[in-house]
Amino acid sequence: MKRARRWLDTHHVPYRFYDLRKDGIDHATLVKWADKAGLESLVNRRGTTWRKITAQEKPANDHNTLIDLMCRNPTLIKRPVATTGSRILIGFDQHDYNQTFL
């Protein structure tokens, strides 16, 4: 998150910060992101939130169950998520940001 925000600020790219932890996320937005970027690219399976979820709660590749789980636990979403027009970027990659925003 810090690297992405610093990059945007340095390159004077206007953005609106949306705090998923505080504000949550709705099901429709996650479905739209998953359709554009792929569901697996959205899920942070390395974080502590994923490790705290019990085996019974973890879906076995069930699209809707995984999206519902991310709605209830927004920290399961890889961050940052940057959307512009029809493009969505998951995580920070300087090359992708250069191509998208400059």
N, C-alpha and C positions, 0 to 999 in steps of 0.2 A: 504494500500500500504506500509506504513512504517513498519508495523509488518512483512509483507511477505519479504520485502527486508532485514530487520534486521535478520530474521530467516535464509534466504539464505546465507547472509554474515557470520553469526555466524557458520553455518555448512559447510562453504566453498563450497557451491554449485554454480558452474558457471552459470550465466544467462545473457541474453541480455535484457535490459530494452527498451521497445517500448512505447513511449508516445502517447497514443491514442488522446489526446487533440491536440497535435501539428501536428502529422503525419496522423491522421485519420485512417480509416479502410476501406477495400474494401468489397464489397458484397459477393464475393466468400468465404472469410475467415469467415465472420459471418455465412454464411450458413453451412460451415463445423463445426464451433463451436456449432451451434444450433443443428446440427445432432448428435453430440457427447454428449453434455451436456444438451440439451433441451433448447428450446427458452426461456421459462419462467425463467430459472435460469440465463440467460444472462441479462435480463431487470431489470434495477434499477428503480423500481416504487416509491421508497421513496425519491429520490433526487429532487433537485430544478428544474432540467431540465424537468423532467416528469411533475411536477406541472405547469410549464410555458407553456407547450404544450396545445393548445386549445382542447376542446372536439371533434371538427370536425377533428382534425389531429390525434387523438388517435385512433388506429385501434381496431376493435372489434374482437380480436383473428385472425386477418389476418396475416399469417406468413410472406408473402413477404412485405406487407406494414410496418410491424413492423421492419423488417430487413432494409428496405429502410430508415425508420425513424432513426434507430441507425447509419446508414452510414452518414446521414446528421448531427446527433447529437451524437457523440461518447461518450459523458458523460452519455448517457443513459445506457451504458454497465456497469454492475457490475464489479468492479475491486477489486483486481488484477485478471487477467486471466493468468494462468500458463499452458503452454502446454509442454508436453514431450512425445515423441513417439506417441502413440495412445491415450494418456490420456490428459484430460483437467480438470483443477481445477478452479472453479469460487469462488472468495472470498478467504480469508485466514482462514484455519482451521489447527491448528498445528498438529493434529492427521493425517489428510490427507497428509500434507507435509512430516511428518515422514515416512509414508508408501510409499509415492511416490519417495522421493529423497534420503532416507537413506537405 
